[in-house]
């Protein structure tokens, strides 16, 4: 039997009902890409289960037929982790969106993998609790996708990334076996292993998360900076003082202009950068923290410091951050967002390097990022209809990643590796490291049918002009250029 023959599609339809299968070209086009726009391909067929039992049945069928399967949530990923090909089933969990249970005495919530991130907090907000990880896509991204990529967000500077808030997982192995994993289990930390594995080990169908109390009080400030260097100096000064903000974000002038044009928030459009800083906790002492931050920023050249006066004002300031990337469609038809990490003290150097990379390749690059933990999100603006410009974007993206590694950083903070960065892994891991990772994947996914070609550098690359030897040369070139910056 042809793996994706009408007979196979008929078997899927028998499992899910006709409404649970999408196989016409027009239907599949919706799933041709995630938010990472440089790699597009139609899946062979889209399956839309509603229960873990249906996920298990789909995987058993695909395993028996030798059909690759790619898990997907809301499609907000930025590294191509949920893209697939015409020979595969795209397993979309967006219909599995229920909050399964809430256990406030033990501060736990269990949700299906397709539940939207913000829905977890909304379910418990009236009782004074929240789910802390808050990616900028939290209004659309799913908890299953957050687990797959170990997502972060602005407030993870203080509260940690997704893995720090996952207490248990229900997973389905590639052969259809259903397992329950708990952070309380003795032995190996399998919850930690699956979190961040990008769907290459198992399909996560339900997640038990830790809830935290909503802070008693919050102080939110917008710091207007004359230069990007001033902004990065303030960031290091705040952390060095012993203050740990809940969030410490930076937005450059390019994005400020786009956000202000879109939302008319009253943002300063003459500043080269602004910092969005938030501290939270008990009311007592919070004003002192905010005053100390204000003083430090002024000592290091802040033009002015604006404090939110109420909840609406705070929401206005956060709109500038949360909606930032979405406004860039006003500036260019396409954009590609990188996700490198550097030590905070290297922020001035790396931002100068990113600017130099953009100038060298005649590309406009905007910056909005989690400054407190050095998690960069340079956004390259371009037109994907121009093949030559796309080529320059890919090369520039590789140079940015190599520059981050050279600065003592890493390839990703929260977007994952997917297909975008997999051939750069050897810049930070030895062949022995990668071999161990491949063996771990093989223990869960021995036939390689689950999300093939993702995360590990085996089999193709979205940047074919940057294979390992070229990437090595790129790293060496970046070192030379960094020394001159």
ZATI-213709 format. One record per residue (C-alpha): residue in one letter; x, y, z. Coordinates in steps of 0.05 Angstrom, whole numbers, padded with zeros to 5 digits, always signed. Layout:
BEGIN
AXYZ ...
// end
This chain:
BEGIN
X+00000+00000+00000 X+00025+00070-00017 X+00037+00102+00052 X-00006+00163+00036 X-00054+00129-00012 X-00129+00141-00011 X-00134+00076+00028 X-00087+00104+00083 X-00127+00169+00085 X-00189+00127+00091 X-00160+00092+00152 X-00144+00159+00184 X-00215+00183+00170 X-00242+00120+00203 X-00202+00137+00266 X-00219+00212+00268 X-00281+00221+00226 X-00281+00260+00161 X-00277+00326+00199 X-00211+00304+00231 X-00171+00297+00167 X-00148+00350+00118 X-00119+00328+00052 X-00138+00375-00004 X-00083+00423-00028 X-00122+00484-00004 X-00132+00454+00066 X-00059+00433+00071 X-00033+00501+00050 X-00052+00529+00118 X+00000+00482+00149 X+00056+00493+00099 X+00098+00532+00148 X+00102+00554+00220 X+00119+00626+00237 X+00189+00612+00210 X+00175+00632+00138 X+00236+00610+00099 X+00218+00537+00094 X+00151+00518+00065 X+00123+00451+00042 X+00055+00419+00041 X+00044+00360+00088 X+00019+00295+00059 X-00042+00297+00103 X-00064+00334+00166 X-00094+00295+00225 X-00133+00333+00279 X-00144+00288+00340 X-00184+00309+00401 X-00160+00257+00452 X-00097+00221+00473 X-00129+00156+00450 X-00136+00184+00380 X-00064+00207+00380 X-00043+00137+00400 X-00085+00106+00345 X-00055+00152+00293 X+00016+00137+00315 X+00003+00062+00315 X-00023+00067+00244 X+00035+00109+00220 X+00085+00063+00255 X+00054+00002+00222 X+00057+00036+00153 X+00125+00068+00162 X+00096+00138+00154 X+00134+00197+00185 X+00094+00239+00234 X+00106+00312+00254 X+00072+00341+00316 X+00046+00413+00313 X+00010+00460+00360 X-00011+00530+00338 X+00045+00538+00287 X+00077+00597+00323 X+00146+00564+00322 X+00205+00604+00296 X+00256+00551+00277 X+00218+00507+00228 X+00207+00452+00279 X+00137+00433+00256 X+00148+00438+00181 X+00139+00373+00142 X+00139+00342+00073 X+00091+00308+00026 X+00108+00239+00053 X+00087+00254+00124 X+00026+00262+00169 X+00022+00328+00204 X-00007+00313+00273 X-00040+00378+00294 X-00061+00380+00368 X-00097+00447+00366 X-00165+00414+00380 X-00139+00384+00444 X-00148+00449+00482 X-00184+00431+00547 X-00163+00448+00618 X-00167+00378+00647 X-00163+00394+00721 X-00144+00448+00771 X-00115+00431+00839 X-00105+00497+00876 X-00086+00467+00944 X-00027+00434+00910 X-00018+00491+00860 X-00025+00446+00799 X-00062+00450+00734 X-00068+00396+00680 X-00084+00415+00608 X-00086+00382+00541 X-00027+00399+00497 X-00068+00444+00451 X-00090+00491+00507 X-00067+00562+00494 X-00014+00588+00542 X-00054+00648+00567 X-00115+00603+00579 X-00078+00569+00637 X-00070+00635+00673 X-00141+00657+00657 X-00168+00593+00687 X-00138+00609+00756 X-00130+00685+00755 X-00193+00698+00797 X-00163+00654+00852 X-00097+00693+00852 X-00053+00645+00812 X-00017+00645+00745 X+00025+00603+00699 X+00090+00642+00697 X+00123+00627+00629 X+00097+00680+00582 X+00125+00677+00511 X+00105+00737+00468 X+00061+00689+00430 X+00024+00668+00493 X-00042+00691+00464 X-00035+00638+00409 X+00020+00587+00426 X+00000+00522+00460 X+00027+00491+00523 X+00049+00430+00483 X+00089+00474+00437 X+00118+00510+00497 X+00140+00443+00525 X+00169+00421+00458 X+00214+00483+00454 X+00223+00497+00528 X+00194+00566+00515 X+00212+00627+00555 X+00186+00697+00554 X+00198+00765+00587 X+00184+00742+00658 X+00228+00681+00656 X+00286+00725+00679 X+00257+00716+00749 X+00210+00657+00743 X+00248+00610+00696 X+00230+00576+00630 X+00177+00523+00617 X+00217+00464+00644 X+00219+00498+00712 X+00143+00496+00715 X+00127+00427+00687 X+00108+00374+00739 X+00084+00319+00694 X+00072+00298+00622 X+00028+00249+00586 X+00065+00226+00524 X+00053+00179+00466 X+00113+00142+00438 X+00122+00132+00363 X+00092+00062+00366 X+00029+00089+00401 X+00046+00070+00473 X+00019+00120+00524 X+00062+00137+00584 X+00054+00183+00645 X+00117+00219+00668 X+00123+00256+00733 X+00176+00303+00761 X+00166+00264+00826 X+00190+00199+00795 X+00254+00169+00821 X+00312+00158+00773 X+00323+00196+00709 X+00289+00263+00697 X+00247+00242+00638 X+00202+00303+00644 X+00263+00346+00636 X+00289+00304+00578 X+00224+00308+00538 X+00216+00383+00552 X+00255+00417+00497 X+00261+00355+00453 X+00221+00388+00397 X+00175+00328+00384 X+00233+00282+00366 X+00223+00234+00426 X+00148+00231+00436 X+00083+00268+00426 X+00062+00306+00488 X-00014+00303+00497 X-00025+00329+00567 X+00017+00373+00613 X+00014+00383+00689 X+00042+00451+00707 X+00061+00487+00771 X+00020+00548+00789 X+00050+00608+00825 X+00015+00662+00864 X+00000+00726+00827 X+00048+00779+00854 X+00017+00824+00907 X+00045+00886+00873 X+00080+00906+00808 X+00121+00966+00786 X+00131+00975+00711 X+00179+01026+00681 X+00198+01050+00612 X+00269+01077+00609 X+00285+01121+00549 X+00357+01113+00527 X+00399+01159+00484 X+00439+01102+00454 X+00438+01026+00451 X+00504+01025+00488 X+00473+01065+00545 X+00416+01015+00548 X+00462+00955+00553 X+00504+00988+00607 X+00441+01000+00648 X+00422+00927+00641 X+00488+00903+00671 X+00486+00955+00726 X+00416+00934+00749 X+00434+00860+00753 X+00502+00875+00786 X+00466+00915+00840 X+00433+00851+00865 X+00363+00868+00839 X+00329+00813+00799 X+00273+00845+00758 X+00214+00802+00738 X+00227+00827+00667 X+00281+00868+00633 X+00268+00879+00559 X+00300+00922+00506 X+00266+00952+00444 X+00305+00990+00391 X+00283+01051+00351 X+00263+01012+00289 X+00211+00973+00327 X+00190+01033+00369 X+00172+01070+00306 X+00131+01011+00279 X+00094+00999+00345 X+00078+01073+00354 X+00052+01079+00283 X+00008+01018+00294 X-00019+01030+00365 X-00008+01104+00381 X+00017+01088+00451 X+00055+01153+00462 X+00123+01119+00458 X+00186+01161+00447 X+00205+01156+00374 X+00268+01197+00380 X+00304+01148+00427 X+00352+01097+00400 X+00326+01046+00450 X+00280+01037+00509 X+00282+00988+00567 X+00218+00958+00595 X+00233+00939+00667 X+00185+00906+00716 X+00194+00886+00789 X+00142+00849+00828 X+00130+00817+00896 X+00106+00841+00964 X+00083+00914+00966 X+00131+00929+01023 X+00199+00947+00994 X+00178+00947+00921 X+00181+01023+00915 X+00253+01021+00940 X+00271+00972+00885 X+00238+01015+00832 X+00273+01077+00859 X+00340+01042+00859 X+00330+01020+00787 X+00310+01091+00767 X+00373+01119+00801 X+00418+01068+00766 X+00388+01084+00698 X+00397+01158+00708 X+00469+01148+00731 X+00482+01113+00665 X+00451+01164+00619 X+00376+01152+00617 X+00339+01209+00583 X+00278+01196+00626 X+00244+01141+00666 X+00168+01134+00659 X+00130+01092+00711 X+00063+01060+00697 X+00011+01092+00743 X-00044+01038+00738 X-00062+00972+00705 X-00083+01004+00640 X-00018+01043+00636 X+00022+00979+00650 X-00017+00944+00594 X+00001+01001+00547 X+00075+00993+00561 X+00071+00918+00552 X+00035+00926+00486 X+00099+00957+00460 X+00135+00892+00475 X+00083+00839+00463 X+00059+00867+00396 X+00128+00889+00372 X+00146+00837+00321 X+00075+00835+00294 X+00081+00908+00272 X+00141+00896+00228 X+00097+00879+00169 X+00092+00954+00162 X+00167+00956+00147 X+00179+00896+00102 X+00139+00839+00070 X+00179+00786+00108 X+00221+00779+00170 X+00265+00725+00202 X+00277+00726+00277 X+00340+00697+00307 X+00347+00671+00378 X+00419+00671+00401 X+00442+00680+00473 X+00503+00717+00499 X+00529+00737+00568 X+00498+00803+00590 X+00566+00836+00591 X+00574+00821+00517 X+00510+00856+00496 X+00545+00920+00472 X+00594+00879+00430 X+00543+00832+00399 X+00494+00888+00382 X+00549+00926+00345 X+00567+00861+00309 X+00494+00849+00289 X+00491+00920+00261 X+00555+00908+00222 X+00527+00842+00194 X+00465+00878+00171 X+00505+00933+00137 X+00552+00883+00104 X+00494+00845+00073 X+00452+00907+00059 X+00397+00884+00106 X+00356+00922+00157 X+00358+00889+00226 X+00313+00908+00284 X+00324+00886+00356 X+00274+00869+00411 X+00297+00819+00463 X+00301+00792+00534 X+00359+00836+00555 X+00363+00812+00627 X+00387+00743+00608 X+00421+00761+00542 X+00370+00726+00499 X+00374+00763+00432 X+00319+00767+00380 X+00349+00805+00321 X+00295+00810+00267 X+00320+00812+00195 X+00273+00850+00149 X+00269+00828+00076 X+00226+00807+00018 X+00223+00731+00009 X+00202+00741-00063 X+00273+00763-00078 X+00317+00700-00081 X+00382+00739-00076 X+00358+00776-00015 X+00335+00710+00017 X+00405+00683+00006 X+00435+00744+00042 X+00386+00734+00099 X+00407+00662+00109 X+00481+00680+00108 X+00469+00738+00156 X+00430+00692+00203 X+00488+00643+00204 X+00537+00699+00219 X+00494+00723+00277 X+00492+00653+00307 X+00567+00644+00299 X+00578+00712+00332 X+00536+00691+00392 X+00575+00627+00400 X+00641+00665+00393 X+00618+00713+00448 X+00611+00654+00496 X+00537+00644+00483 X+00490+00592+00454 X+00448+00580+00391 X+00379+00586+00423 X+00346+00613+00485 X+00273+00592+00472 X+00257+00583+00398 X+00291+00515+00392 X+00337+00486+00338 X+00286+00458+00289 X+00315+00458+00219 X+00342+00529+00222 X+00401+00517+00268 X+00413+00442+00267 X+00476+00445+00225 X+00507+00495+00273 X+00503+00449+00334 X+00574+00425+00324 X+00598+00496+00340 X+00578+00484+00413 X+00576+00407+00418 X+00630+00355+00404 X+00617+00296+00357 X+00613+00253+00420 X+00560+00298+00449 X+00519+00294+00385 X+00527+00219+00382 X+00499+00212+00453 X+00440+00257+00434 X+00426+00213+00373 X+00428+00151+00416 X+00377+00181+00465 X+00332+00198+00407 X+00340+00128+00381 X+00319+00098+00447 X+00251+00134+00442 X+00245+00139+00367 X+00284+00079+00339 X+00255+00083+00268 X+00264+00158+00263 X+00191+00167+00242 X+00175+00221+00293 X+00193+00291+00270 X+00250+00268+00225 X+00305+00316+00205 X+00294+00363+00264 X+00339+00385+00321 X+00400+00341+00305 X+00446+00355+00246 X+00430+00293+00205 X+00397+00298+00137 X+00393+00364+00101 X+00391+00436+00122 X+00351+00499+00107 X+00418+00533+00095 X+00453+00485+00046 X+00508+00536+00032 X+00529+00533+00105 X+00548+00460+00116 X+00597+00442+00171 X+00663+00464+00138 X+00631+00529+00117 X+00602+00540+00186 X+00671+00528+00217 X+00700+00579+00169 X+00643+00627+00188 X+00659+00620+00262 X+00733+00635+00249 X+00714+00695+00206 X+00668+00720+00260 X+00723+00716+00312 X+00767+00759+00268 X+00713+00811+00256 X+00693+00812+00329 X+00764+00830+00348 X+00758+00891+00303 X+00691+00915+00329 
// end
